[in-house]
Amino acid sequence: MQGFLNIDKPSGMTSFDVIRQIKKKFPRKCKIGHLGTLDPMATGVLPVAIGNATRLIEYANESAKIYIAAFVLGGVSDTQDAWGHITVLKDHVTCDEEELKQVLAQFTGKIEQIPPMYSAVHHNGQRLYELARQGLEVAREPRPVTIETIDLLEINRTGDFPQIMIKVICSPGTYIRTLVHDIGFRLGTGAYLNSLIRVKTGSFTLDEAVKLQELIETDDIGAYLLPVDYPLGYMTALELTEEQVLHVKQGRGIKAAKLLNQQRVRLYGEQQLAAIAYYDSEAGMLRPEKVFI
């Protein structure tokens, strides 16, 4: 049993909670891992790797992600979302659409984010959220991320505190909570995340995801498994000869046509994924990085 599950994570569960539920459906020693953590409040696409597919997580995680996020103006949260302690900064907030669009544009491209205290980032061997729960705050280094686009979808002006809905396409490692917090700071109103849906990560999309409860109730979870190479469509694919398969099994490089230096390629042989290799331009060789046969 190996491959990927495309799960629609429900709100109120951590990504690890999902793994814990799924583990019951597989043999005890079967390796299971998820691609890209979702906060408990968030819903949407959570790809889960089963068996040998766990060795491919690092490659699948390189793809851009798409989110639909809603946030409220007029306050800030210690967790940067609606599940934290909210401090109201203003009694009433107006939202000028043109000003908002200008601010959103300022956050596109390559930016830096300071990871929130309520996150899984390590600090001296401890998770930041463990320190935050103790009432501690430590200095964090800014991290570069890329926001490809931010599209304004809706402004709901009902009540004193407008709610904004946006669509974000971003690089892995982007904190949407932090993006919203920083947008609120730039607007001068404060803002906190109210809801978050991940609609796409790499090859995995929400319209093709399966509800967690459906997986829990099925007697044939293998029917939901996607192929091991499902998230690797962005890589060039090469079919190996019998001689090349032997070389790859031995961990030896094989001659290849010119590719970009360090470009990763998926290699196939014996009717299966044989290896992930990278191109060594100096030697003109594809060198196996991970072998699967």
C-alpha positions in Angstrom: 0.0 0.0 0.0 1.7 3.2 -1.2 0.7 6.4 -2.9 -1.0 9.7 -1.9 -4.4 10.5 -0.4 -5.9 13.9 -1.2 -7.8 14.7 1.9 -10.2 17.6 2.5 -9.3 18.5 6.1 -12.1 19.6 8.4 -11.8 22.5 10.7 -11.0 21.9 14.4 -8.3 19.2 13.7 -4.5 19.5 13.5 -2.8 17.9 10.5 -1.4 15.3 12.9 -5.0 14.5 14.1 -5.8 13.6 10.5 -2.7 11.3 10.3 -3.8 9.7 13.6 -7.2 8.9 12.1 -5.8 7.6 8.8 -3.2 5.3 10.5 -6.0 3.1 11.7 -6.7 2.1 8.1 -3.2 0.8 7.4 -0.8 -1.8 8.8 1.0 -0.7 12.0 4.4 -0.4 10.4 3.2 1.6 7.4 4.9 5.0 7.1 2.5 8.0 6.8 3.2 11.7 6.5 1.5 14.9 5.4 2.5 17.6 2.9 2.4 21.1 4.3 0.8 21.7 7.7 -2.7 23.2 8.0 -3.7 25.1 11.1 -6.6 23.6 13.1 -8.9 26.4 12.0 -8.1 25.9 8.3 -9.8 23.5 5.9 -9.1 22.1 2.5 -6.4 20.2 0.7 -4.1 18.1 2.9 -2.1 15.5 0.8 -1.0 12.5 2.8 1.8 10.2 1.7 1.5 6.5 2.4 4.4 4.0 2.5 7.2 4.6 0.0 5.5 7.8 -1.1 6.7 9.4 2.2 10.2 9.5 0.5 8.8 11.9 -2.1 7.3 14.5 0.3 10.3 16.9 -0.1 9.7 17.0 -3.9 6.0 17.4 -3.7 6.3 20.2 -1.2 8.1 22.5 -3.7 4.9 23.5 -5.5 3.0 26.8 -5.1 -0.2 26.8 -3.0 -3.5 28.5 -3.4 -5.7 29.7 -0.6 -9.0 31.5 -0.1 -8.7 33.6 3.1 -11.2 35.8 4.9 -10.1 38.4 7.5 -11.6 41.0 9.8 -10.4 44.5 10.1 -10.4 46.4 13.4 -8.5 44.1 15.8 -5.5 41.9 16.3 -5.1 38.4 17.7 -2.2 36.8 19.6 -2.5 33.8 17.3 -3.2 36.1 14.3 -6.5 34.3 13.8 -10.0 34.3 15.2 -9.2 31.4 17.5 -6.8 33.5 19.6 -7.3 36.3 22.1 -8.6 39.3 20.1 -7.8 42.9 21.0 -10.2 45.3 19.4 -8.3 48.4 18.2 -11.1 50.5 16.8 -14.8 51.0 17.5 -15.6 51.3 13.8 -13.7 50.7 10.6 -14.4 51.9 7.1 -12.7 50.2 4.1 -11.7 52.0 1.0 -11.5 49.5 -1.8 -8.8 51.4 -3.8 -6.6 51.8 -0.7 -7.0 48.1 0.1 -6.0 47.1 -3.4 -2.9 49.3 -3.2 -1.9 47.7 0.1 -2.5 44.2 -1.2 -0.3 45.0 -4.2 2.5 46.0 -1.8 2.6 42.4 -0.5 3.0 40.7 -3.9 6.4 39.4 -5.1 9.3 38.4 -2.8 8.6 39.5 0.8 9.8 38.6 4.3 7.7 37.2 7.1 8.4 36.9 10.8 7.0 33.4 11.8 4.2 33.8 14.4 4.8 32.7 17.9 1.9 30.2 17.5 3.7 28.1 14.9 5.7 24.8 14.7 9.0 26.6 14.0 11.8 25.4 16.2 13.7 27.6 18.7 16.5 26.1 20.7 14.8 22.6 20.5 11.3 23.8 21.3 8.4 24.6 19.1 7.4 28.3 19.1 3.8 27.4 20.1 5.1 25.6 23.2 6.8 28.8 24.3 3.8 30.9 23.4 1.6 28.8 25.6 4.0 29.6 28.5 3.4 33.3 27.8 6.9 33.6 26.3 7.9 35.5 23.2 11.3 35.2 21.6 13.0 37.0 18.7 12.4 35.3 15.3 14.4 35.8 12.1 12.4 37.0 9.0 12.0 34.4 6.3 11.7 35.0 2.6 8.5 33.9 0.9 7.0 34.7 -2.5 3.4 35.9 -3.0 2.6 35.4 -6.7 -0.8 37.1 -6.6 -3.4 38.4 -4.2 -6.9 38.9 -5.7 -9.5 40.8 -3.8 -12.7 38.7 -4.0 -15.1 40.5 -1.7 -15.6 43.2 0.9 -18.4 42.6 3.4 -19.2 45.9 5.1 -22.0 44.6 7.3 -21.5 45.8 10.8 -18.7 47.9 12.2 -15.9 45.6 11.2 -15.5 44.8 7.4 -14.6 41.3 6.4 -12.3 40.9 3.4 -12.0 37.8 1.2 -8.9 37.3 -0.9 -7.3 34.6 -3.1 -3.6 34.0 -2.5 -1.1 32.1 -4.7 2.1 31.7 -2.7 5.3 29.8 -2.1 5.5 26.9 0.4 6.3 28.2 3.9 4.0 31.2 3.6 1.9 32.0 6.7 -1.4 33.4 5.6 -2.2 34.4 9.2 0.9 36.6 9.2 0.2 38.0 5.7 -3.2 39.1 7.0 -1.7 40.5 10.2 0.8 42.5 8.2 -1.9 43.8 5.8 -3.9 45.0 8.8 -0.8 46.8 10.2 -0.2 48.5 6.8 -3.8 49.6 6.6 -3.6 51.0 10.1 -6.7 49.1 11.3 -5.3 45.8 12.5 -6.6 42.5 11.0 -6.9 38.8 12.0 -7.7 35.7 9.9 -11.3 34.6 10.1 -11.3 31.5 7.8 -8.8 29.8 5.5 -9.3 27.2 2.8 -6.4 25.6 0.9 -7.8 24.9 -2.6 -4.7 23.7 -4.3 -1.1 22.5 -3.5 0.8 21.3 -6.5 -1.2 18.6 -8.3 -3.7 18.2 -5.4 -6.9 20.2 -5.7 -9.9 20.7 -3.5 -12.5 19.6 -6.1 -10.8 16.2 -6.2 -10.2 15.8 -2.5 -12.1 13.3 -0.4 -13.7 14.1 3.0 -11.9 12.6 6.0 -15.0 11.0 7.3 -15.5 9.2 4.0 -12.0 7.7 4.3 -12.7 6.7 7.9 -15.8 4.9 7.0 -14.6 3.1 3.9 -13.6 -0.6 3.8 -11.3 -0.1 0.8 -9.1 2.9 1.4 -6.7 1.6 -1.2 -9.3 2.7 -3.8 -8.6 6.3 -2.9 -4.8 6.1 -3.3 -3.2 8.1 -6.0 0.0 6.9 -7.7 3.4 7.4 -6.0 4.5 9.8 -8.8 1.2 11.8 -8.8 2.7 15.1 -7.4 5.8 14.9 -9.7 4.3 16.1 -12.9 6.4 19.2 -12.9 9.6 17.0 -13.4 10.9 15.8 -16.7 10.3 12.0 -17.1 12.7 9.6 -18.8 12.3 5.9 -19.6 15.4 3.8 -18.9 16.9 1.0 -20.8 17.6 -2.3 -19.0 21.2 -1.4 -18.8 20.4 2.0 -17.3 18.0 0.4 -14.8 20.9 -1.7 -13.6 23.2 1.3 -13.2 20.5 3.2 -11.3 19.9 0.2 -8.9 23.7 0.4 -8.2 23.5 4.1 -7.5 25.5 4.9 -10.6 24.9 7.9 -12.8 23.8 7.6 -16.4 24.6 9.8 -19.5 21.9 12.2 -20.4 21.1 15.0 -22.9 21.8 18.5 -21.7 19.5 19.7 -18.9 19.6 22.6 -16.5 22.3 22.0 -13.8 20.8 20.4 -10.7 17.5 19.9 -12.4 15.6 17.0 -11.0 14.2 14.3 -13.3 12.0 11.3 -12.6 13.3 8.0 -14.0 11.2 5.0 -15.0 12.1 1.4 -15.5 10.5 -2.0 -15.0 7.1 -0.3 -15.4 7.5 1.8 -12.2 9.2 4.9 -10.8 12.8 3.9 -10.6 14.5 7.0 -9.1 14.6 10.7 -8.7 17.9 12.0 -10.2 19.5 15.4 -10.6 21.5 16.6 -13.6 25.3 17.1 -13.1 26.1 19.5 -15.9 29.9 19.2 -15.5 29.8 15.5 -16.1 26.7 15.4 -18.3 25.2 12.8 -16.1 22.0 12.1 -14.3 22.9 11.1 -10.7 20.3 9.1 -8.7 19.2 10.9 -5.6 16.6 8.5 -4.3 16.1 5.0 -5.8 12.9 3.1 -5.6 13.7 -0.2 -7.3 
